[in-house]
Amino acid sequence: MKNLIKNEVKLFFSKKNLILWLLFTAIIFISFKFIMIENFKNYNLKQSQKYEPYFVNAQTNANLLNEERKINNKEKNLEKNSKKPDQKKIEAFEQKEAVLDQIIPYWDDISFKSMMILDAYNSKYNEFSKINSSWADIDHNLQEIYDNKIDPIYPGIFLNEKSDWTSRKLLRVADSEKLNSKINYDYPTSTRALTYFTDGKEKMFTILLIIFVILLNFDMWSMEFEENEGKVLFLLPFSKKNIFFSRVITRMLMTLVMMILSFLALCIVSAIMYGFDLGLSKIYLKDSLTSLLNYNIDFSEAFKRYEVISSIKYLAISSLNTILFVLFIFSAVAFISLFSKDLMISLILSLFILVLILNVSSINPLNPFSYYLTDDILMGRSILTTDIIEIDRPLWFFILIEIALSILLNLISLLKIKRG
């Protein structure tokens, strides 16, 4: 058995497979350099462009309120100094003054802090601490305004959307020390980089991973049968069962080792450049997306509707699901290679898997080729262009199906080997 495994390892690490591995690793690093890092460099500019109109609204609100207070005071004083002061009017002016005195400090501070954030976004330096502390102050003021229901007339209270504000607050409560990376989702720490390649949101990288698995293994059985070496293989002094499992398990593990080594290299490089950031958190809904878009939701109800998941837990789940999905694809490719017994047919049929994945638009419990969408599984829904598809299956359901399909395909292949 040991000799069989040694031989399989030697066969697997052929020139072709080593070149494929180097290309796969190179593409990952090129993507990291020219997509993730470039997105990070453009992040501040995007944030500045996104929030500037809302910050201008905040400044306008502050100016309007201060002007309104001046006019109110002027009219109150005129009424007091009139020949016949109307006490009811004076009381109305004083009540309005009290409301304005309550709200103006909040909007003045929001206006001031928003300008600080814009300056920090436009700075050539990474002023995360200034951005984060300013956002925390702004969100505190918004909370006070919202809780006291004292701002029914001025627009832009949530500075973009209430969902943005709620998410910031939930994340801050979840992990107050790592806010910079929570606000900047493009910040390419090792955790974020690995998540980028494993959570299924970027279909391009799923396709890259599947192509890598297919090209490594499409000739797993078909090459030997095409060259008539398959008959010789089964004449060796080993049982067909041992031959089958030594090949399948060895190739399966070596495929995973190559994949993990590539991602490990990415993890080390991104950690050296940008750190690990294991505390970053993500927001997920417990019920449906409608609550996220509901402007009338009370913040006191937020934790009932939202679920905060740490980045390390999210990465662990997405990595596990990616590995299981790869094992399912590997089993399908091995199955095709065994039954086709022809290199070209095996390659074509294996590449058809890519077509099935390319046609996936949302997670579907009946379509195992959609199970790479870990983010959708955790969120409990898929967002399409015009629709929101709710998912009523837990994570373990998808994991069990992937495992069951992998086992089933390999059992059928084993029966085929035994029957010759």
SULKA-V700093 format. One record per residue. N is the residue number from 1. NEAR is the number of other ideal C-beta (glycine too) atoms within 12 Angstrom. D_LAST is the distance of its C-alpha to the last C-alpha in whole Angstrom. Layout:
BEGIN
[[N,NEAR,D_LAST] [N,NEAR,D_LAST]]
END
This chain:
BEGIN
[[1,19,20] [2,12,24] [3,15,23] [4,26,19] [5,23,21] [6,14,24] [7,20,22] [8,31,20] [9,21,24] [10,15,25] [11,27,22] [12,32,23] [13,22,27] [14,21,27] [15,11,30] [16,18,28] [17,28,28] [18,17,31] [19,17,33] [20,31,31] [21,29,33] [22,19,36] [23,21,36] [24,34,35] [25,27,38] [26,19,40] [27,25,40] [28,37,40] [29,27,44] [30,18,45] [31,27,44] [32,35,46] [33,21,49] [34,16,50] [35,23,49] [36,35,49] [37,25,52] [38,17,54] [39,25,54] [40,31,55] [41,19,58] [42,19,59] [43,27,59] [44,32,62] [45,20,63] [46,19,61] [47,32,63] [48,24,66] [49,17,66] [50,21,64] [51,36,67] [52,25,70] [53,18,71] [54,31,71] [55,35,73] [56,21,75] [57,24,75] [58,40,76] [59,27,79] [60,21,80] [61,34,80] [62,32,82] [63,19,85] [64,25,85] [65,33,85] [66,22,88] [67,16,90] [68,25,90] [69,27,91] [70,17,94] [71,18,95] [72,27,95] [73,21,97] [74,16,100] [75,22,100] [76,27,100] [77,18,103] [78,17,105] [79,22,105] [80,19,106] [81,12,109] [82,14,110] [83,8,113] [84,10,112] [85,16,108] [86,16,106] [87,14,104] [88,11,101] [89,20,100] [90,23,101] [91,16,98] [92,17,96] [93,27,96] [94,21,96] [95,16,93] [96,24,91] [97,25,92] [98,17,90] [99,24,87] [100,32,87] [101,21,88] [102,21,85] [103,34,82] [104,31,84] [105,22,83] [106,34,79] [107,39,79] [108,26,81] [109,27,79] [110,43,76] [111,34,77] [112,22,78] [113,33,75] [114,39,73] [115,25,75] [116,27,74] [117,37,70] [118,33,71] [119,21,72] [120,30,70] [121,32,67] [122,22,69] [123,18,70] [124,11,68] [125,13,67] [126,20,65] [127,22,67] [128,29,65] [129,19,67] [130,26,70] [131,36,67] [132,29,66] [133,22,69] [134,34,71] [135,40,68] [136,29,69] [137,27,72] [138,42,72] [139,38,69] [140,23,72] [141,36,74] [142,38,72] [143,30,71] [144,23,75] [145,34,76] [146,29,73] [147,16,74] [148,16,78] [149,15,77] [150,26,80] [151,30,78] [152,12,78] [153,17,79] [154,29,78] [155,17,75] [156,32,72] [157,34,72] [158,31,68] [159,39,68] [160,28,66] [161,20,64] [162,27,64] [163,26,60] [164,29,61] [165,34,64] [166,35,62] [167,32,59] [168,37,61] [169,33,63] [170,32,60] [171,38,58] [172,30,62] [173,23,62] [174,28,58] [175,25,59] [176,20,62] [177,18,62] [178,29,59] [179,32,60] [180,35,60] [181,36,56] [182,38,56] [183,36,59] [184,33,57] [185,29,53] [186,28,53] [187,36,54] [188,39,51] [189,37,51] [190,33,48] [191,39,47] [192,45,48] [193,45,46] [194,39,42] [195,44,43] [196,38,43] [197,44,40] [198,40,38] [199,37,40] [200,38,39] [201,27,42] [202,27,41] [203,25,38] [204,20,39] [205,35,38] [206,36,35] [207,27,34] [208,30,34] [209,39,32] [210,39,29] [211,28,29] [212,37,29] [213,42,26] [214,34,24] [215,33,25] [216,39,24] [217,45,21] [218,42,20] [219,37,18] [220,46,16] [221,37,13] [222,30,14] [223,27,16] [224,27,14] [225,27,12] [226,22,15] [227,16,16] [228,13,13] [229,18,14] [230,28,10] [231,14,9] [232,12,12] [233,28,12] [234,25,9] [235,13,12] [236,20,14] [237,12,16] [238,22,15] [239,16,12] [240,24,9] [241,21,12] [242,25,14] [243,31,13] [244,33,12] [245,26,15] [246,30,17] [247,41,16] [248,37,17] [249,28,20] [250,31,21] [251,38,21] [252,34,22] [253,23,25] [254,32,26] [255,38,26] [256,31,29] [257,22,31] [258,34,31] [259,37,32] [260,25,34] [261,20,36] [262,34,37] [263,36,39] [264,22,40] [265,25,42] [266,38,43] [267,34,44] [268,20,46] [269,25,48] [270,33,49] [271,21,50] [272,15,52] [273,23,54] [274,29,54] [275,24,53] [276,25,51] [277,34,53] [278,25,51] [279,28,54] [280,39,53] [281,36,53] [282,36,51] [283,36,52] [284,34,50] [285,35,51] [286,21,51] [287,22,52] [288,21,52] [289,26,53] [290,18,56] [291,28,58] [292,30,57] [293,18,59] [294,21,62] [295,19,65] [296,11,67] [297,25,64] [298,18,66] [299,29,65] [300,13,66] [301,16,63] [302,31,61] [303,20,59] [304,15,58] [305,28,56] [306,32,55] [307,25,53] [308,30,53] [309,30,50] [310,26,50] [311,37,48] [312,25,46] [313,26,45] [314,36,44] [315,36,43] [316,23,41] [317,30,39] [318,40,39] [319,29,37] [320,27,35] [321,39,34] [322,39,33] [323,32,31] [324,34,29] [325,41,29] [326,39,27] [327,35,25] [328,38,24] [329,45,24] [330,44,22] [331,38,19] [332,39,19] [333,44,19] [334,43,16] [335,35,14] [336,35,16] [337,41,14] [338,39,11] [339,24,11] [340,28,13] [341,27,12] [342,24,16] [343,23,19] [344,18,21] [345,22,20] [346,33,18] [347,27,22] [348,20,24] [349,27,22] [350,40,22] [351,25,26] [352,23,26] [353,37,26] [354,30,29] [355,15,31] [356,24,30] [357,34,32] [358,19,35] [359,16,35] [360,28,36] [361,20,40] [362,29,40] [363,36,38] [364,25,36] [365,25,34] [366,15,32] [367,20,31] [368,34,29] [369,33,30] [370,33,33] [371,44,33] [372,43,34] [373,38,38] [374,40,39] [375,36,42] [376,36,42] [377,40,40] [378,35,43] [379,33,46] [380,30,45] [381,28,45] [382,28,44] [383,25,47] [384,16,47] [385,9,49] [386,8,51] [387,12,49] [388,21,49] [389,25,45] [390,21,46] [391,32,43] [392,14,43] [393,23,40] [394,15,40] [395,31,38] [396,16,36] [397,20,35] [398,35,33] [399,27,32] [400,20,30] [401,29,28] [402,35,27] [403,24,26] [404,21,24] [405,27,23] [406,32,21] [407,20,20] [408,19,18] [409,30,17] [410,32,15] [411,21,14] [412,22,12] [413,33,10] [414,26,10] [415,18,9] [416,25,6] [417,33,5] [418,18,5] [419,12,4] [420,14,0]]
END
